[in-house]
Amino acid sequence: MIAMLEAVATPVLVVIKPRPLSPDANDDMVLDVAINGHADAIVTNNLKDFALAAERFGIQVLTPREFLIAYRKGE
């Protein structure tokens, strides 16, 4: 599974680390990659810890279910 993700992933150089961002410090590295990689969305079940910081940078936070529904609709 990891090898499949690595095959399609784009490496992101983390230059900007505007910390702290999340109430859970362990989530900051995910936000660092999303911000520096210009992500459209973060897919997680942990909406509470990501929502405020992601909104600040214009990044959607979606549950896996919401992501799959949007993906199937072509959004």
C-alpha atoms as a printed R data frame, in Angstrom:
   type eleno elety resid chain resno       x      y       z
1  ATOM     1    CA   MET     A     1   0.000  0.000   0.000
2  ATOM     2    CA   ILE     A     2   2.757  2.474   0.901
3  ATOM     3    CA   ALA     A     3   4.637  1.658  -2.302
4  ATOM     4    CA   MET     A     4   1.497  2.461  -4.317
5  ATOM     5    CA   LEU     A     5   1.174  5.844  -2.594
6  ATOM     6    CA   GLU     A     6   4.859  6.605  -3.113
7  ATOM     7    CA   ALA     A     7   4.478  5.837  -6.817
8  ATOM     8    CA   VAL     A     8   1.918  8.608  -7.288
9  ATOM     9    CA   ALA     A     9   2.991 11.044  -4.566
10 ATOM    10    CA   THR     A    10   4.767 14.313  -5.222
11 ATOM    11    CA   PRO     A    11   7.550 15.143  -2.754
12 ATOM    12    CA   VAL     A    12   7.033 18.436  -0.916
13 ATOM    13    CA   LEU     A    13   9.850 20.608   0.358
14 ATOM    14    CA   VAL     A    14   8.711 22.132   3.643
15 ATOM    15    CA   VAL     A    15  10.033 25.685   3.702
16 ATOM    16    CA   ILE     A    16   7.390 27.455   5.764
17 ATOM    17    CA   LYS     A    17   6.483 26.129   9.220
18 ATOM    18    CA   PRO     A    18   3.935 28.549  10.656
19 ATOM    19    CA   ARG     A    19   3.589 26.820  14.031
20 ATOM    20    CA   PRO     A    20   1.701 26.163  16.214
21 ATOM    21    CA   LEU     A    21  -1.274 25.570  13.956
22 ATOM    22    CA   SER     A    22  -3.296 22.798  15.508
23 ATOM    23    CA   PRO     A    23  -4.400 22.040  19.071
24 ATOM    24    CA   ASP     A    24  -2.579 18.722  18.560
25 ATOM    25    CA   ALA     A    25   1.095 19.415  17.872
26 ATOM    26    CA   ASN     A    26   1.411 16.051  16.074
27 ATOM    27    CA   ASP     A    27  -0.935 17.375  13.365
28 ATOM    28    CA   ASP     A    28   1.318 20.338  12.569
29 ATOM    29    CA   MET     A    29   3.595 18.309  10.278
30 ATOM    30    CA   VAL     A    30   0.564 17.281   8.185
31 ATOM    31    CA   LEU     A    31  -0.447 20.924   7.944
32 ATOM    32    CA   ASP     A    32   3.153 21.888   7.030
33 ATOM    33    CA   VAL     A    33   3.069 19.527   4.038
34 ATOM    34    CA   ALA     A    34  -0.435 20.605   3.003
35 ATOM    35    CA   ILE     A    35   0.491 24.303   3.142
36 ATOM    36    CA   ASN     A    36   3.846 23.958   1.389
37 ATOM    37    CA   GLY     A    37   2.421 21.525  -1.173
38 ATOM    38    CA   HIS     A    38  -0.507 23.846  -1.977
39 ATOM    39    CA   ALA     A    39  -2.992 21.079  -1.168
40 ATOM    40    CA   ASP     A    40  -6.639 21.541  -2.051
41 ATOM    41    CA   ALA     A    41  -7.758 19.373   0.856
42 ATOM    42    CA   ILE     A    42  -6.744 17.295   3.844
43 ATOM    43    CA   VAL     A    43  -8.656 14.021   4.177
44 ATOM    44    CA   THR     A    44  -9.063 12.978   7.799
45 ATOM    45    CA   ASN     A    45 -11.558 11.912  10.418
46 ATOM    46    CA   ASN     A    46  -9.967 14.456  12.761
47 ATOM    47    CA   LEU     A    47 -11.907 17.492  11.533
48 ATOM    48    CA   LYS     A    48 -11.761 19.302  14.852
49 ATOM    49    CA   ASP     A    49  -7.975 19.652  15.047
50 ATOM    50    CA   PHE     A    50  -7.452 20.549  11.381
51 ATOM    51    CA   ALA     A    51 -10.421 22.775  10.535
52 ATOM    52    CA   LEU     A    52  -9.326 26.172  11.879
53 ATOM    53    CA   ALA     A    53  -5.730 26.041  10.636
54 ATOM    54    CA   ALA     A    54  -6.653 24.640   7.241
55 ATOM    55    CA   GLU     A    55  -9.328 27.304   6.728
56 ATOM    56    CA   ARG     A    56  -6.720 29.976   7.462
57 ATOM    57    CA   PHE     A    57  -4.721 28.713   4.468
58 ATOM    58    CA   GLY     A    58  -7.690 27.979   2.177
59 ATOM    59    CA   ILE     A    59  -7.439 24.197   2.494
60 ATOM    60    CA   GLN     A    60 -10.596 22.096   2.728
61 ATOM    61    CA   VAL     A    61 -10.836 19.466   5.434
62 ATOM    62    CA   LEU     A    62 -12.892 16.457   4.370
63 ATOM    63    CA   THR     A    63 -13.761 13.144   5.933
64 ATOM    64    CA   PRO     A    64 -12.866 10.114   3.810
65 ATOM    65    CA   ARG     A    65 -16.591  9.726   3.051
66 ATOM    66    CA   GLU     A    66 -16.928 13.356   1.919
67 ATOM    67    CA   PHE     A    67 -13.814 13.004  -0.235
68 ATOM    68    CA   LEU     A    68 -15.067  9.852  -1.964
69 ATOM    69    CA   ILE     A    69 -18.470 11.414  -2.661
70 ATOM    70    CA   ALA     A    70 -16.827 14.531  -4.147
71 ATOM    71    CA   TYR     A    71 -14.346 12.415  -6.135
72 ATOM    72    CA   ARG     A    72 -17.118 10.282  -7.620
73 ATOM    73    CA   LYS     A    73 -19.000 13.430  -8.623
74 ATOM    74    CA   GLY     A    74 -15.858 14.750 -10.305
75 ATOM    75    CA   GLU     A    75 -15.445 17.673  -7.925
